[in-house]
Amino acid sequence: MGAIKEVLVPDIGDFKEVDVIEILVKPGDAVVREQSLITLESDKATMEIPSPDAGVVKEIRVKVGDKISEGVPIVVLEAIEGESRQPSAAAPAPAAPPPAAMPSRPAAERPEPPMEAVLEALSQARAVSAPVPAGPGPENGSFKPHASPSVRKFARELGVDLAKVTGSGPKGRILQGDVQGFVKGMMAQAPAREAAPAAAGAMPFALPDWPKVDYAKYGPVEARPMSRIKRIAAANLHRNWLSIPHVTQFDEADVTDLEAFRKGSSGESERQGFKLTLLAFLLKASVTALRQHPEFNASLDGENLIVKKYYHIGVAVDTPDGLVVPVIRDVDRKGVFDLARELAGVSQLAREKKLKPGDMQGGTFSISSLGGVGGTSFTPIINAPEVAILGVSRSSMRPVFRDGQFVPRLMLPLSLSYDHRVIDGAAAARFTSYLSSVLSDIRRSLL
């Protein structure tokens, strides 16, 4: 039996009452000379206390959370004769990393990525719950990673388990580059999951994987690539639907008189080469409602609501390749005929794929009209960073009870989707109610 020796805290400078934050060994562990026993942390530094000799740990005299100073006993060690440089059989040395894991050049020469990049990589890896590649190491519980205090602190900041990291330094010592490489290894397994949302509509939540189906097994199929417009729109719609708490308010407007006025004025517009559509009146009416309810003409920026003093309204246009949303600017400064002419122009540019990126930017509110197609109502998706969008369906003649009798009236269905973080239900109901009143009497848009 070797000599029993009490290991004391050595000279640690001016530090007093230093916290014990890690116990790196346990009774029965065989340790080698200079192997770390415990980790201390002051308000200025983290340090490890090494074993002065090889031996077997008989007793631990401290615990995590204790405050200790120089001279305090930390472990009782039974020395091993003639084994000051080699670990005993009970604690085999960390296995050498496989050839593929060895650095291509000395670790000291290897450039290390910035801390910010490593933190970002690790956070992304955690978000997709990537499997963790474990480095080779002994299966028994006596194995403790060999790393400096600074590397241990670095690993703790990243949440990396050093027992799973393969060291490339002398005697298997783990270097900071090894920790960074471990994080990169986690990221290497993430792309397959990250690609799923774009490829198959999967979401970055703890949901089952998107089903993989051999559709041809059940009948004839044809693979058609999505248009570029639809691919871009799909990503934006997916983001908006997931990140914005949508609520839709449904209402209807009596547009009997407005439609009569529109038809009576259409001859003049046709002589000028464009069609006077209901959408032009919707633009003017929307600006009137937005002035009365400015929170609908806004954007959320952190904890601030940016209320815009201009009125640029996006209009969804159906094209063979998918929907695009050109923006009609300064709607408040233009007349109905001007708006109808501009709508005809941008719609033509959209169908000819001649819209510029700037033509679809800067909107404050959007309108999606399906009146020319059909339907009674729908839930439009908000076009971020806007906070609301108005959906319009096909108008229809309905019996409306007025003055003690039913009369035929042309009713226009309205569907207002809004961001519930900014707008509550009562405000949305007031907005659609006011908009309906403006459409019922277009003269209100002049007030």
N, C-alpha and C positions, 0 to 999 in steps of 0.2 A: 504494500500500500504506500502511495506517495505521501508527501507531506501535505498537511492541511494548511491552507493559507487564506487569510481574510483579505479580500481586495477592497482597498479604500479609494475614495474619490481623490484623484491626484490634484496637483496645483492647477486650478482653472482660472487663475488670474484674480481679478477683483470681484468676480461674481459671487454673490452670497444668496442662499435660499433659492436655488435654481430648481425649476420644475422638472420632474421626471415625466417624460411624455411617451417613452417606449421602453419596454423590457424585451430585449432581443434574444434572451436565452431562457431556459427553464431548468429546474433540477434534473440531473441525469444527462444533460447535453455535454458532449465533448467539444472543447473549444481549442483553437490554436492560439499561439502567441499573436497579439495585436488584433485579435478578432473582437469586434464591438460587442459590448455586454448590455449597455443601456444607452438611451439618448436623452440628453438634457436640453432644455430650451429656456433661454433668458429673453428679456425684452430686446436684446440686440443680436443674439446669435443662437445657432443650434450646434450642439457638439455631442460626440459620442465618446464614451469611456471605453478604452480597449482593455483586453485582458493582458496582464504583464507576462503570463506564462501559459503554456499548454496545460490542459488538465480537464477534470470533469467537474461540472457545477454540482455542488452538494446542497447549497441553500441560497435563496434569494432574500436579501435583507431589506429591499425597498419595494415599493409598488408605484404604479402609475398615479401621478398626482402628488406624490411626496415632494417636499421642498428640501433639498440637501445642499451641503457646502463641502469644501475641502476637508478630507479626513473622515468622512462618514463612510462606514462599511456598506458595500453594495451587494457583494456575493461572497460565498465561501467556496474556495476552489481546492480540489485535491489534485496536486501536481502529478504529472506523468513523467517518470524518469526517462530521459533520452528522447522525449517526443516534443521538444520545444518548437519544432518547426513543422511537424506533420499532424494532421488531425487523426484521431483514433478511428477504428473501424465503425464505431457507432455514429460517426459524423463524417461521411465521405465528402471529399472536396467537390465543389460544384463541377459538373461535367463540362468539358470543353465544348464550346459551341460547334455545331456542325459546320462543315466547310461553307455551305451556302450562306450561313449567317455571319461569317467572318467579314470584317470590313475590308474593302479593297485597298485601303491604305491605312497607315497608323492613325489611331484614334485622335492623337494630338493634332494631326493635320486635317482631320475631317471637318468641313464646315458645318456648323450647327444652325438649324433654322431658327428664326426669331421666336421668342416666347409666345407672342400673340398668335403666330401661325399654329404652334403646337396646341395652344388652348382652344383655338377655333376647330382644329382637326378633332381634338378629343370630344368637344361638345357635340360635333356632328356625328361622331361615331356612337356616342351614347344615345343620341336622338333616334337612331335607327336600330339600337340594340344589337349592334354587330357582335358576333361571337368573338371571344378573346383568345388570341393565339398564345398559348403558354410556352414559355421557354423550357428547355430541358432542365430538370432538377431532380434531386432525390425525392422519393415518395415519402420518406419518413418525416415526422414532424420536427426533427432536430435541425433540419436545414435552415439556415438563416442567410439572407442575401448579403453579399459583401459590397458595401457602398459607403461613400463618404457622407458626412452629415449634410453637406450642401446638396448632394444628389438625393438623399432621403427626403429632404425638405422639398426639393423640386418635384419628386414623385408624389409626395403628399398633396401638394398644391394641385396636381393634375388628377389625383385620385387613382394613381397607378399602383398596383400591387407588385412590389419589387420581387416577390417570390416567383413571379411569372416572367421576369425579364432575364434574358441571357446576357451575362457580362462579357465584354470584350477586352477588358483591361487585364493587367497582370494578376495572376492567380484567380481569374474569373471575376475580378472586381467590376462592378456595374458603373459605367460612366454616364454622364448626362446625355451623350449622344445615343446610348443604348435605350434610355427612357424615351427619347424622342423617336427613335426607330421603332420602338414598341407601339407608340401611338400611331405612327404611319402604318404599321401592320394592321392595327384595328381598322384604320380608314380604308385599307386595301380591300376589306371584305364588305365595305358599305356600299360601293357603287351599284351592285346588283339590286339592292333594295331601293336606293335613291332613284334608280332609273324607272322603277315601277310606276310612279305617278304619271310621268310623261308618256310611258308606253301603254299603260293599261288602266289608268285612272285610280291607282292605289293611293292611299293617303298616309302621311307620316304619323300615324297614330298606331296604337296597339290593336290593330284590326287584322283579321285573317288575310292572307295573301289573296290577290286577285285570282279568280279561278282560271286555270289553263284548260281550254277545251279544244279538242280536235273537231271543229265544226264540220269538216268534210266527211266525217264518219257518219253524219246523219243525213247528208244530202249534198247536192251541188252548191258550191260557193264561188264567190268571186272577190278577190282582194283588191280594193280600190284605195289608193293613197289619199289621205286627207289633203285638201288644198292648204297652201301656206297661210291664208287668211284664217281658216278654221283651226289650224294648229296653234297659231298665236292667240286667237280668241279663246280656245279651249283652256290654255294655261291661265289666262287672265280671269276667265269666268270661274275656274276652279279655285284660284286664289281668293277672289272676291266672295264667293259663296262660303268658303271656309272661315274667312277672317272677319266678315261683317255679319252681325246678328240681324238678319232680314226679318221684317214684318211687312205684310201687305194689307193695305186698306182698300176696300172695294166700295165704289160709289157709282152713281150714274148722273148724267146731265141731260136735261131737256134741251135739245138743239133744234127743235122744230123751226123756230124763227131764224136761227142762225143759218140753217140749211136753205131756207127760202131766200135769205139775203145773199148767200153764196151763189146760188143758181142765178139770181137776178143780176149778179155782177160778173158772172163768168164770161159773158160775151165780150166785155171790154178786155179781159185778160187774154182771151183767145186771139183777139185782133192784134195783141202785142206779142203773141207767139209763146205763151205759157199758159198753164192751167191753174186756176185758182182752187186750191184744195182745202179741205177742212184742216189739214195740218198747219197751214199758215195761220189760221185763226187760233189753233191750239198753242202755237208759239206765243202769240200776243197775249192770250189769256193766261198762260203760264207765268209770263213776266209780271203781270198784274198780281197774281197770287204770290209770287216770290217776293215782291215788294212788301206785301202785307205780312209775310211769314219768312223773314230773312234767314232763319236757321236752316231752311231748305236749300238756300243758295250758298252753302258753306262747305268746308272740309275740316276733318278732324286732324289735328297735328299735335300728337302727344296728349297733353292735358289742356290744350288750347283749341278753341273753335275759330277757324279763320273764316270770317264772314266777308264775302266778296261784294263789292259795290258795282260790279259789271255783270252783264247777263249774256253769257255765251252758252247756247243750248245745243247739245248734241242730238242728232236725229239718226236713228237706226235706219240704214238703207239695205234692202235685200238685193244681193247680187248673185250671179251664178256660182261664185266661189264662197259665198257665206256673207254674214252680216258685217258691215262696216259702219262706223259712227262719225260722219263728218260733223264739224261744229259750225253752227251759224252764229256769227259774232255780233255783239251789240244789238240784240233783238229789240231792246227797248227803244232804240233810235230809228227803227225802220217801220214803214207801213206794211199793211197786209200784202199789197201788190208787190212791194220790194221783196218781202220774204218769200212769196210764192215763186217769183222769178229766180231768186237765189236757190231755193229748194230744187227747182227743176235743173239748174245748172250743176249743183253738187251731186245730185242723183245720177246725172249723166256721166260725170267724171268718175263716180264710184263704179258704175257698170263697165266703164271703159278702162278701169284700173289706172286712172290718171291722177288719183288723189295723192297729195304730198303728205309726209308725216305731220307737218305743221297744220294741215287741214283737219286733223283729228285730235288736236291737243288743246288744252285750255278750257274745256267745258266746265260749266258750273252746275248743270242740271241736264237730264236727258229725257227724250221722249221716244218710245218704241210703239209704233202704230201698226196694228194688224187689221185695221178696218177694211182694207182692200182685200183681205184674204178670208177673214171670218173669225168665229169664236165669240164667246160671251165674256170671258175674263181669263187672265193668266197672271203669273207671278214673274215679272221681269227682274233680272239680277242687276244690282247696283253697279254702276261703272266707276270704280274707285279712281281717284280719291273723292268723288262726289258722295253725297249722303242720301240721295233720293233719285228715283227714276219713275216716270209716268208711263204706264202701259194703257193703250187705247185699243178697244176691240170694235167689232162692227156694230154700227147703230141699227136699230130696228124699231118699227112702229109697234107701240104698245098702248093698251087702254089705260089711261090715267084718270083717276077720280078727281074732278075739279068742279067746284061750284055745284055740288049735289048731283053730278052726272059723270059718266065715263066719256072721255074724249080721246081720240087718237093723237098720240104725241110721239115724236121721233126721239128715242132715248139712246144715249151714248154711254156704253160701259167704260168706267175708269178703274185702273188698278195701280195704286201708288205703293211701290216698295220703298222702305226707308230704313236707315241705320238706327236701330233702337238705342244705341249708345248716345246718340245726339237728339233724337226725336222720340217723343212718347206718343202713345196711341191717341190721346186727346188732341194733340197738336196736328197729327196726321188727319184726323177726322175733320178738324176745323179747316185744314188746307183743302181737302177734296170738296168739302161743302162750299167753301168760298169759290173754288175753281168752277164748280158746277153752276153757281149763281152767275159768274161772269160769262160762261158759255151760254147760259139761258138768255142773257141780255148782253150782247157784245158791246153795248154802249158803255158798260162798266169798265172796259179796258181802256177807255179814253179818260177815265177819272184819275 
